[in-house]
Amino acid sequence: MNLSTIKKIKAAYIRSLKGYRGRFVLAVSILVVVLILVFTLVPQPSVPIPKSILSAVSFPIYYPDQSTLPAGYTLELNSFQLINPGVVFFSVSYGQNKDFIVFSEEKMPSNSVTRQFASDYIPLHTPINTPYGQGIFGAYNNGSGSLKSVISLPIQNGPWLIVTAPSNINHNQFVKVIDSLIKS
C-alpha cells in the first residue's frame, strides 16, 4: 500500500464517522471498551468457600453474607469443612466468649426425613419464615445434658440446613443470621 492509498482510506473512514452508521459503530466500540474495562478492573466478589468443597457437593452452599450479619457476628472463613461425602460444616462466631453458630448442609433428603428429624429432635418448635422458605426453630438436648438452639431449613431446589447455636442465643439475632444467607 502506498501513502496515497492510506490517505484515501483514512479520509473515507473519517467521512463514514460523520454519518449515522459511523456514529453507531463508534458508540458500540466505546461501549464494548467500557464493558471490558468494567469487568476486568472491578473486583468480582469472591466466594469464601474453598473450590475443593464447592466441587465435592452437588448442591449450592448457602453461607452468611458478612456485610448483612448482625454486629459482632463473624463468618469464620477457615471453618469450611467437608465432613462426610456431601455434608459441609462451617461456623459463625459471636459474643465476647466467642460462641459459635454451626451450620451443616447436605443434599435435600425426602420430606419424610426432614419431618422425622423435626419430630425426633425438635418436637417443640415454631415455624420461621426466611428468604429461602419456611424453617423451624426449637431446642434439642445434644446428649451431654445441655440444650442447643436449632433451626432446620429445607431450601427448595437446594440443600437442607441444620443450624445449631448455644441455647442462650438471642432468637432474633439467630434468625437474622439465617436471613443473611447467600448462595454460592
Phi, psi and chi 1 to 4 in degrees:
 res  aa     phi    psi   chi1   chi2   chi3   chi4
   1 MET       -  135.7 -113.1 -163.9 -107.2      -
   2 ASN   -98.2  174.1   62.0   28.4      -      -
   3 LEU   -63.8  -37.5 -173.4   58.0      -      -
   4 SER   -69.5  -34.3   70.8      -      -      -
   5 THR   -66.3  -42.8  -54.3      -      -      -
   6 ILE   -62.4  -41.3  -67.0  173.3      -      -
   7 LYS   -64.3  -38.8  -74.7 -177.5 -177.8 -179.9
   8 LYS   -66.2  -41.5  -72.4  178.9 -173.6  176.0
   9 ILE   -64.9  -43.2  -67.4  171.7      -      -
  10 LYS   -62.4  -43.6 -176.7  178.1  175.3 -175.6
  11 ALA   -64.7  -40.2      -      -      -      -
  12 ALA   -65.8  -39.2      -      -      -      -
  13 TYR   -63.3  -44.5  176.5   72.5      -      -
  14 ILE   -64.6  -40.3  -69.2  172.1      -      -
  15 ARG   -63.4  -38.4  -82.8 -166.9  -53.2  -87.3
  16 SER   -68.3  -29.9   72.1      -      -      -
  17 LEU   -67.5  -25.2  -70.3  179.2      -      -
  18 LYS   -76.3  -20.1  -67.5 -180.0 -177.3  177.7
  19 GLY   -87.1  172.1      -      -      -      -
  20 TYR   -57.9  -46.7  172.0   75.6      -      -
  21 ARG   -61.3  -42.5 -178.9  174.7  174.5 -130.9
  22 GLY   -63.5  -42.1      -      -      -      -
  23 ARG   -66.5  -36.9  -78.9 -177.1 -106.9  152.5
  24 PHE   -63.9  -46.4  177.0   75.3      -      -
  25 VAL   -61.8  -41.9  168.9      -      -      -
  26 LEU   -64.2  -44.0 -179.3   61.9      -      -
  27 ALA   -63.3  -44.3      -      -      -      -
  28 VAL   -63.9  -40.7  168.3      -      -      -
  29 SER   -62.2  -43.7  -60.3      -      -      -
  30 ILE   -65.0  -41.8  -69.8  171.6      -      -
  31 LEU   -60.8  -43.0  178.9   64.0      -      -
  32 VAL   -62.8  -43.8  167.1      -      -      -
  33 VAL   -63.5  -42.6  168.6      -      -      -
  34 VAL   -63.0  -45.0  167.6      -      -      -
  35 LEU   -62.5  -40.9  -72.1  174.0      -      -
  36 ILE   -62.2  -43.7  -70.6  171.2      -      -
  37 LEU   -63.8  -41.8  -72.0  174.0      -      -
  38 VAL   -62.3  -46.7  165.9      -      -      -
  39 PHE   -72.8  -23.5  -75.9  108.9      -      -
  40 THR   -93.8  -29.1   57.2      -      -      -
  41 LEU   -95.0  -30.0  -62.2  178.1      -      -
  42 VAL   -82.3  121.8  174.9      -      -      -
  43 PRO   -66.1  134.8   19.6  -24.8      -      -
  44 GLN   -84.6  143.2  -59.6  -60.7  -44.0      -
  45 PRO   -62.4  137.3   19.3  -26.1      -      -
  46 SER   -98.6  146.3   62.7      -      -      -
  47 VAL   -86.6  128.8  174.9      -      -      -
  48 PRO   -76.6   -2.9   29.5  -35.6      -      -
  49 ILE   -85.5  129.4  -53.8  163.4      -      -
  50 PRO   -56.4  140.5  -24.1   33.3      -      -
  51 LYS   -59.9  -31.9  -70.2 -179.9 -177.6  178.1
  52 SER   -63.5  -34.0   60.9      -      -      -
  53 ILE   -76.1  -44.0  -66.9  176.1      -      -
  54 LEU   -57.4  -40.0  -74.7  170.6      -      -
  55 SER   -80.7  -12.5   63.7      -      -      -
  56 ALA   -88.2   -9.1      -      -      -      -
  57 VAL  -119.8  156.2  -64.6      -      -      -
  58 SER   -99.6   16.7   61.7      -      -      -
  59 PHE  -136.5  157.1   52.2   85.4      -      -
  60 PRO   -71.7  144.8   24.1  -30.3      -      -
  61 ILE   -97.1  130.7  -61.8  172.5      -      -
  62 TYR   -99.7  129.7  -71.0   74.6      -      -
  63 TYR  -139.8  155.4   63.9   95.0      -      -
  64 PRO   -69.5  138.6  -19.1   31.1      -      -
  65 ASP   -81.1  115.6  177.9    1.2      -      -
  66 GLN   -55.0  -34.5 -176.9   62.9   53.7      -
  67 SER   -71.6  -16.2   66.5      -      -      -
  68 THR  -113.5    3.1   59.2      -      -      -
  69 LEU   -68.8  152.0  -82.0  172.0      -      -
  70 PRO   -59.0  154.4  -20.4   30.0      -      -
  71 ALA   -56.0  135.7      -      -      -      -
  72 GLY    88.5   -2.1      -      -      -      -
  73 TYR  -104.4  135.6  -73.2   70.0      -      -
  74 THR  -134.5  126.7  -56.2      -      -      -
  75 LEU   -69.1  122.3  173.1   61.4      -      -
  76 GLU   -81.1  101.4  -65.1  -65.3  -36.4      -
  77 LEU   -63.0  -28.2  -61.6  175.3      -      -
  78 ASN   -91.8    9.0  -65.3  -35.8      -      -
  79 SER   -92.2   -8.1   68.0      -      -      -
  80 PHE   -66.8  125.4  -72.7   90.7      -      -
  81 GLN  -141.7  145.6  -63.4  178.0   27.5      -
  82 LEU   -97.3  102.3 -172.4   62.9      -      -
  83 ILE   -75.3  -57.3  -59.4  -61.5      -      -
  84 ASN  -122.9  165.1  -69.4  -36.7      -      -
  85 PRO   -55.6  120.0  -24.1   33.0      -      -
  86 GLY    86.8    8.5      -      -      -      -
  87 VAL  -126.0  122.4  179.9      -      -      -
  88 VAL  -110.8  133.6  176.6      -      -      -
  89 PHE  -118.0  145.4  -86.8   37.2      -      -
  90 PHE  -160.6  173.0   61.6   91.4      -      -
  91 SER  -141.3  161.7   62.0      -      -      -
  92 VAL  -123.7  131.7  168.5      -      -      -
  93 SER  -102.0  155.9   63.5      -      -      -
  94 TYR  -159.6  162.4   68.8   97.6      -      -
  95 GLY    77.1  167.2      -      -      -      -
  96 GLN   -67.1  -31.4  -68.3  179.5  -10.1      -
  97 ASN   -85.1    3.3  -62.9  -27.0      -      -
  98 LYS    55.6   56.9 -159.9   99.5  160.7  139.5
  99 ASP   -74.7  162.4  -70.9  -40.7      -      -
 100 PHE  -128.1  140.8  -70.1   95.2      -      -
 101 ILE  -101.3  125.4  -60.3  169.4      -      -
 102 VAL  -110.1  127.6  177.9      -      -      -
 103 PHE  -102.7  136.4  -71.7   75.9      -      -
 104 SER  -126.0  127.5  168.8      -      -      -
 105 GLU  -128.1  137.7  -63.9 -172.9   28.2      -
 106 GLU  -147.9  166.9   62.0 -175.4   74.5      -
 107 LYS   -57.2  141.6 -175.3  176.9  177.9 -177.2
 108 MET   -61.7  119.6 -178.8   63.5   68.5      -
 109 PRO   -82.5 -174.0   31.3  -34.2      -      -
 110 SER   -69.3  160.1   67.2      -      -      -
 111 ASN   -58.9  -33.5  -73.4  -22.4      -      -
 112 SER   -64.3  -34.8   64.1      -      -      -
 113 VAL   -67.8  -44.6  170.5      -      -      -
 114 THR   -67.5  -36.6   58.3      -      -      -
 115 ARG   -66.6  -41.6  -78.6 -166.9  -55.6  -89.8
 116 GLN   -62.9  -41.5 -174.7   70.6   37.6      -
 117 PHE   -59.0  -47.1  174.4   82.2      -      -
 118 ALA   -61.1  -45.1      -      -      -      -
 119 SER   -72.3  -32.7   68.1      -      -      -
 120 ASP   -81.1  -38.5  -72.1   -7.8      -      -
 121 TYR  -107.9  -29.6  -66.8   98.5      -      -
 122 ILE  -136.3   64.8   44.3  177.6      -      -
 123 PRO   -64.1  -29.8   21.6  -29.9      -      -
 124 LEU  -100.4  104.2  -61.0  174.5      -      -
 125 HIS  -144.9  163.9   58.2  -95.8      -      -
 126 THR  -125.0  147.1   57.4      -      -      -
 127 PRO   -73.8  147.7   18.9  -23.1      -      -
 128 ILE  -129.6  144.2   59.3  166.7      -      -
 129 ASN  -101.0  132.4  -69.3  -46.8      -      -
 130 THR  -127.3  168.4   75.9      -      -      -
 131 PRO   -60.5  -17.8  -23.6   32.6      -      -
 132 TYR  -108.8   13.8  -63.8  106.1      -      -
 133 GLY   122.0 -173.6      -      -      -      -
 134 GLN   -91.6  133.2 -171.3  173.7   56.8      -
 135 GLY  -121.4 -173.5      -      -      -      -
 136 ILE  -129.9  146.2   56.8  172.5      -      -
 137 PHE  -120.2  134.8  173.5   85.3      -      -
 138 GLY  -165.8 -159.7      -      -      -      -
 139 ALA  -135.5  153.5      -      -      -      -
 140 TYR  -144.5  158.5   81.3  102.5      -      -
 141 ASN   -93.2  121.1 -176.4  -31.7      -      -
 142 ASN   -81.5   11.8   66.4    0.4      -      -
 143 GLY    94.2  -14.0      -      -      -      -
 144 SER  -102.8   12.2   65.5      -      -      -
 145 GLY    89.4   -4.2      -      -      -      -
 146 SER  -109.7  145.9   65.4      -      -      -
 147 LEU   -85.6  150.2  -71.4  177.3      -      -
 148 LYS  -127.1  144.1  -66.6  -79.9 -172.3 -174.5
 149 SER   -80.4  142.7  -65.7      -      -      -
 150 VAL  -142.6  142.9   62.9      -      -      -
 151 ILE  -124.4  128.6  -68.9  176.5      -      -
 152 SER  -108.4  123.0  170.9      -      -      -
 153 LEU  -133.0   99.4  177.9   60.8      -      -
 154 PRO   -82.3  120.2   18.9  -17.6      -      -
 155 ILE   -97.0  124.4  -63.0  177.5      -      -
 156 GLN   -56.5  128.7  178.1  106.9   21.3      -
 157 ASN    59.1   27.0  -60.6  -39.3      -      -
 158 GLY  -145.0 -158.0      -      -      -      -
 159 PRO   -86.7  176.5   32.4  -36.0      -      -
 160 TRP  -105.3  124.2  177.8   28.6      -      -
 161 LEU  -105.0  133.0  -79.9   70.9      -      -
 162 ILE  -121.4  117.3  -59.4  172.2      -      -
 163 VAL  -120.2  125.4 -171.8      -      -      -
 164 THR  -119.2  152.5   59.5      -      -      -
 165 ALA  -151.3  164.5      -      -      -      -
 166 PRO   -57.2  150.1  -25.9   35.2      -      -
 167 SER   -65.0  -21.2   61.2      -      -      -
 168 ASN   -90.5    8.9   63.0   -8.1      -      -
 169 ILE   -64.8  144.6 -169.0  168.9      -      -
 170 ASN   -66.4  122.7  176.8  -68.4      -      -
 171 HIS   -55.9  -47.0  172.5   76.0      -      -
 172 ASN   -63.6  -38.6  -69.0  -28.2      -      -
 173 GLN   -66.6  -40.1  -63.1  -67.1  -41.0      -
 174 PHE   -60.4  -45.5 -165.6   14.5      -      -
 175 VAL   -66.4  -35.6  172.4      -      -      -
 176 LYS   -63.1  -36.0  -77.7 -176.8 -176.8  179.2
 177 VAL   -62.3  -43.3  169.7      -      -      -
 178 ILE   -65.7  -39.2  -60.3  -57.4      -      -
 179 ASP   -66.4  -19.1  -71.2  -14.2      -      -
 180 SER   -84.3   -0.5   76.3      -      -      -
 181 LEU   -62.9  139.9  -65.1  174.7      -      -
 182 ILE  -128.7  159.4   55.2  176.5      -      -
 183 LYS   -95.2  137.2 -176.1  166.3   85.2  170.5
 184 SER   -68.8      -   62.7      -      -      -
